[in-house]
Amino acid sequence: MSNAVEVNDSDFEVQIEQHKGLAVVDFWATWCAPCRMVGPVLDQLAIEYEGKAKVAKVDVDVNIKTMTKFNVRSIPAILFFKDGKLVDQVIGFMGKPALAEKFRQHAAA
């Protein structure tokens, strides 16, 4: 069970760029092993931060426009948006303690 939402090229602006507060976006692909490792971590954090952070997933294989707009060249790429503005990013696998700290840092700011 996850509170993460799927976001695509057509609704990224409404779902993320117009979102008030913290939005964390996971750029991933089904063939990406590190993406499959970080996915469950983000699912857990989406539940823990319900009401404090919106967690979204963007499949890079079918959402080229959004991937290009944010210059995502390596995945997993986790982008942190505050009130629609990109404020931080993590490239590659990051374990739950480090990702949770990023969530804490940006949810509190």
Buried (B, 14 or more C-beta within 10 A) or exposed (E): EBBBBEBBBEEBBEBBBEBEBBBBBBBBBEEBEBBBEBBEBBBBBBEBBEEEBBBBBBBBEEBEEBBEEBEBEEBBBBBBBBEEEBEBBBBEBBEBEEBBEBBEEBBEE
